């Protein structure tokens, strides 16, 4: 998996683009309240649930937007599993 840095994640989230392939991840969605689990263009995991409170979060941010708990990046978990 590709490591996404925080500044790149913020910019990508603000314009609804995948931080890996830079394509619009809301393409075909009727609402920006509906979050895709992954990018349909490159497969990068985008959104997931906070392990503490269950709130949907952009998985490339370090903390939950609802409760502030650390979010384990899927990319970090993939790297550790491969080691």
C-alpha positions, 0 to 999 in steps of 0.5 A: 500500500502507498503511504499517504502523508497528512498534508496530501490527505487534507488536500485530497479530502477537501476536493474529493480526490483519491490521495493516491491516483488523484481521481474523484472518489465521489464520481457517480455518488448523488451525495457527498454524505455517502463515503466510498470504502475505497477508490474505484479507480485504484483500490486505495482504502479511503473511508472506514469506521473509528475503532473507538466510536464507530464514526466514519472517517477518512482513513488517512487522517491520524485522529477520529473527527468525532472522538479524537481517538487515533485511527490506525491507517490501513496502509500501516496495518498492511505494512506491518502484516507484510513484515 
